[in-house]
Amino acid sequence: MAEKRKYGKKFCKYTEMKIDFIDYKNTDLLKISMSERGKIMPRRLTGNSKSSQEMVEKAIKRARHMALVPYIVDTQNVTDAAYSKH
């Protein structure tokens, strides 16, 4: 029988930083809960509390609408440059 892996307890980064409201204009704070492709990370991966996750979702969607954060990040250009022959 394989041993179970033990992971550290996930904690909410926003309550740790004592942030009670997440503003859509603070993109550095929003990028904590976004993947490198610009997707919103789920609670089970980030460890956010329910209220923080709801604020993050709303703020990211508002920031996308205001064009502060992109809807999609095109990674094709990055990988093409790495594999192109010079």
Biotite code that builds the C-alpha atoms (Angstrom):
import biotite.structure as struc

atoms = struc.array([
    struc.Atom([0.000, 0.000, 0.000], chain_id="A", res_id=1, res_name="MET", atom_name="CA", element="C"),
    struc.Atom([1.286, 3.415, -0.921], chain_id="A", res_id=2, res_name="ALA", atom_name="CA", element="C"),
    struc.Atom([1.684, 5.979, 1.815], chain_id="A", res_id=3, res_name="GLU", atom_name="CA", element="C"),
    struc.Atom([-0.622, 8.957, 1.817], chain_id="A", res_id=4, res_name="LYS", atom_name="CA", element="C"),
    struc.Atom([1.037, 12.244, 1.007], chain_id="A", res_id=5, res_name="ARG", atom_name="CA", element="C"),
    struc.Atom([0.837, 14.874, 3.680], chain_id="A", res_id=6, res_name="LYS", atom_name="CA", element="C"),
    struc.Atom([0.348, 18.424, 2.536], chain_id="A", res_id=7, res_name="TYR", atom_name="CA", element="C"),
    struc.Atom([0.602, 21.558, 4.593], chain_id="A", res_id=8, res_name="GLY", atom_name="CA", element="C"),
    struc.Atom([-2.642, 23.250, 5.560], chain_id="A", res_id=9, res_name="LYS", atom_name="CA", element="C"),
    struc.Atom([-3.663, 25.898, 3.061], chain_id="A", res_id=10, res_name="LYS", atom_name="CA", element="C"),
    struc.Atom([-4.494, 29.299, 4.444], chain_id="A", res_id=11, res_name="PHE", atom_name="CA", element="C"),
    struc.Atom([-6.078, 32.414, 3.030], chain_id="A", res_id=12, res_name="CYS", atom_name="CA", element="C"),
    struc.Atom([-3.375, 34.865, 1.966], chain_id="A", res_id=13, res_name="LYS", atom_name="CA", element="C"),
    struc.Atom([-5.781, 37.784, 2.104], chain_id="A", res_id=14, res_name="TYR", atom_name="CA", element="C"),
    struc.Atom([-6.815, 37.245, 5.722], chain_id="A", res_id=15, res_name="THR", atom_name="CA", element="C"),
    struc.Atom([-3.149, 36.684, 6.570], chain_id="A", res_id=16, res_name="GLU", atom_name="CA", element="C"),
    struc.Atom([-2.364, 40.122, 5.087], chain_id="A", res_id=17, res_name="MET", atom_name="CA", element="C"),
    struc.Atom([-5.401, 41.557, 6.983], chain_id="A", res_id=18, res_name="LYS", atom_name="CA", element="C"),
    struc.Atom([-7.103, 42.777, 3.798], chain_id="A", res_id=19, res_name="ILE", atom_name="CA", element="C"),
    struc.Atom([-10.830, 43.299, 4.286], chain_id="A", res_id=20, res_name="ASP", atom_name="CA", element="C"),
    struc.Atom([-11.644, 44.547, 0.753], chain_id="A", res_id=21, res_name="PHE", atom_name="CA", element="C"),
    struc.Atom([-10.005, 43.598, -2.536], chain_id="A", res_id=22, res_name="ILE", atom_name="CA", element="C"),
    struc.Atom([-10.083, 46.432, -5.060], chain_id="A", res_id=23, res_name="ASP", atom_name="CA", element="C"),
    struc.Atom([-10.062, 45.797, -8.805], chain_id="A", res_id=24, res_name="TYR", atom_name="CA", element="C"),
    struc.Atom([-7.479, 48.551, -9.352], chain_id="A", res_id=25, res_name="LYS", atom_name="CA", element="C"),
    struc.Atom([-4.810, 46.717, -7.338], chain_id="A", res_id=26, res_name="ASN", atom_name="CA", element="C"),
    struc.Atom([-3.646, 44.273, -10.024], chain_id="A", res_id=27, res_name="THR", atom_name="CA", element="C"),
    struc.Atom([-0.622, 43.071, -8.033], chain_id="A", res_id=28, res_name="ASP", atom_name="CA", element="C"),
    struc.Atom([-2.964, 41.778, -5.346], chain_id="A", res_id=29, res_name="LEU", atom_name="CA", element="C"),
    struc.Atom([-5.228, 40.117, -7.910], chain_id="A", res_id=30, res_name="LEU", atom_name="CA", element="C"),
    struc.Atom([-2.370, 38.256, -9.587], chain_id="A", res_id=31, res_name="LYS", atom_name="CA", element="C"),
    struc.Atom([-1.941, 36.151, -6.427], chain_id="A", res_id=32, res_name="ILE", atom_name="CA", element="C"),
    struc.Atom([-5.165, 34.329, -7.306], chain_id="A", res_id=33, res_name="SER", atom_name="CA", element="C"),
    struc.Atom([-4.600, 34.111, -11.069], chain_id="A", res_id=34, res_name="MET", atom_name="CA", element="C"),
    struc.Atom([-2.710, 31.551, -13.114], chain_id="A", res_id=35, res_name="SER", atom_name="CA", element="C"),
    struc.Atom([-0.009, 32.573, -15.597], chain_id="A", res_id=36, res_name="GLU", atom_name="CA", element="C"),
    struc.Atom([-2.589, 32.273, -18.368], chain_id="A", res_id=37, res_name="ARG", atom_name="CA", element="C"),
    struc.Atom([-4.924, 34.740, -16.646], chain_id="A", res_id=38, res_name="GLY", atom_name="CA", element="C"),
    struc.Atom([-7.469, 32.286, -15.252], chain_id="A", res_id=39, res_name="LYS", atom_name="CA", element="C"),
    struc.Atom([-8.988, 32.615, -11.790], chain_id="A", res_id=40, res_name="ILE", atom_name="CA", element="C"),
    struc.Atom([-7.537, 29.919, -9.541], chain_id="A", res_id=41, res_name="MET", atom_name="CA", element="C"),
    struc.Atom([-10.070, 27.837, -7.575], chain_id="A", res_id=42, res_name="PRO", atom_name="CA", element="C"),
    struc.Atom([-10.316, 27.904, -3.787], chain_id="A", res_id=43, res_name="ARG", atom_name="CA", element="C"),
    struc.Atom([-9.027, 24.364, -3.400], chain_id="A", res_id=44, res_name="ARG", atom_name="CA", element="C"),
    struc.Atom([-5.698, 25.408, -4.971], chain_id="A", res_id=45, res_name="LEU", atom_name="CA", element="C"),
    struc.Atom([-5.244, 28.859, -3.442], chain_id="A", res_id=46, res_name="THR", atom_name="CA", element="C"),
    struc.Atom([-6.681, 28.153, 0.001], chain_id="A", res_id=47, res_name="GLY", atom_name="CA", element="C"),
    struc.Atom([-8.729, 31.356, 0.012], chain_id="A", res_id=48, res_name="ASN", atom_name="CA", element="C"),
    struc.Atom([-11.675, 31.727, 2.340], chain_id="A", res_id=49, res_name="SER", atom_name="CA", element="C"),
    struc.Atom([-15.139, 31.849, 0.779], chain_id="A", res_id=50, res_name="LYS", atom_name="CA", element="C"),
    struc.Atom([-15.594, 35.579, 1.278], chain_id="A", res_id=51, res_name="SER", atom_name="CA", element="C"),
    struc.Atom([-12.102, 36.365, -0.044], chain_id="A", res_id=52, res_name="SER", atom_name="CA", element="C"),
    struc.Atom([-12.623, 34.154, -3.097], chain_id="A", res_id=53, res_name="GLN", atom_name="CA", element="C"),
    struc.Atom([-15.910, 35.912, -3.904], chain_id="A", res_id=54, res_name="GLU", atom_name="CA", element="C"),
    struc.Atom([-14.220, 39.321, -3.602], chain_id="A", res_id=55, res_name="MET", atom_name="CA", element="C"),
    struc.Atom([-11.319, 38.134, -5.767], chain_id="A", res_id=56, res_name="VAL", atom_name="CA", element="C"),
    struc.Atom([-13.660, 36.831, -8.473], chain_id="A", res_id=57, res_name="GLU", atom_name="CA", element="C"),
    struc.Atom([-15.662, 40.048, -8.562], chain_id="A", res_id=58, res_name="LYS", atom_name="CA", element="C"),
    struc.Atom([-12.514, 42.204, -8.592], chain_id="A", res_id=59, res_name="ALA", atom_name="CA", element="C"),
    struc.Atom([-10.855, 40.183, -11.377], chain_id="A", res_id=60, res_name="ILE", atom_name="CA", element="C"),
    struc.Atom([-13.987, 40.315, -13.518], chain_id="A", res_id=61, res_name="LYS", atom_name="CA", element="C"),
    struc.Atom([-14.216, 44.080, -12.988], chain_id="A", res_id=62, res_name="ARG", atom_name="CA", element="C"),
    struc.Atom([-10.517, 44.512, -13.797], chain_id="A", res_id=63, res_name="ALA", atom_name="CA", element="C"),
    struc.Atom([-10.968, 42.485, -16.993], chain_id="A", res_id=64, res_name="ARG", atom_name="CA", element="C"),
    struc.Atom([-13.916, 44.657, -17.986], chain_id="A", res_id=65, res_name="HIS", atom_name="CA", element="C"),
    struc.Atom([-11.850, 47.811, -17.383], chain_id="A", res_id=66, res_name="MET", atom_name="CA", element="C"),
    struc.Atom([-8.937, 46.269, -19.392], chain_id="A", res_id=67, res_name="ALA", atom_name="CA", element="C"),
    struc.Atom([-6.548, 46.294, -16.428], chain_id="A", res_id=68, res_name="LEU", atom_name="CA", element="C"),
    struc.Atom([-6.158, 42.499, -16.611], chain_id="A", res_id=69, res_name="VAL", atom_name="CA", element="C"),
    struc.Atom([-6.375, 40.554, -19.893], chain_id="A", res_id=70, res_name="PRO", atom_name="CA", element="C"),
    struc.Atom([-9.120, 38.003, -20.497], chain_id="A", res_id=71, res_name="TYR", atom_name="CA", element="C"),
    struc.Atom([-6.674, 35.627, -22.200], chain_id="A", res_id=72, res_name="ILE", atom_name="CA", element="C"),
    struc.Atom([-2.880, 35.540, -22.274], chain_id="A", res_id=73, res_name="VAL", atom_name="CA", element="C"),
    struc.Atom([-1.468, 34.382, -25.599], chain_id="A", res_id=74, res_name="ASP", atom_name="CA", element="C"),
    struc.Atom([1.286, 31.908, -24.761], chain_id="A", res_id=75, res_name="THR", atom_name="CA", element="C"),
    struc.Atom([1.759, 30.905, -28.385], chain_id="A", res_id=76, res_name="GLN", atom_name="CA", element="C"),
    struc.Atom([4.189, 33.776, -29.045], chain_id="A", res_id=77, res_name="ASN", atom_name="CA", element="C"),
    struc.Atom([6.280, 32.834, -26.021], chain_id="A", res_id=78, res_name="VAL", atom_name="CA", element="C"),
    struc.Atom([6.630, 29.171, -27.007], chain_id="A", res_id=79, res_name="THR", atom_name="CA", element="C"),
    struc.Atom([7.226, 29.959, -30.695], chain_id="A", res_id=80, res_name="ASP", atom_name="CA", element="C"),
    struc.Atom([10.166, 32.182, -29.805], chain_id="A", res_id=81, res_name="ALA", atom_name="CA", element="C"),
    struc.Atom([11.693, 29.476, -27.631], chain_id="A", res_id=82, res_name="ALA", atom_name="CA", element="C"),
    struc.Atom([11.488, 26.780, -30.315], chain_id="A", res_id=83, res_name="TYR", atom_name="CA", element="C"),
    struc.Atom([12.254, 28.833, -33.412], chain_id="A", res_id=84, res_name="SER", atom_name="CA", element="C"),
    struc.Atom([15.552, 28.229, -35.188], chain_id="A", res_id=85, res_name="LYS", atom_name="CA", element="C"),
    struc.Atom([17.720, 31.277, -35.607], chain_id="A", res_id=86, res_name="HIS", atom_name="CA", element="C"),
])
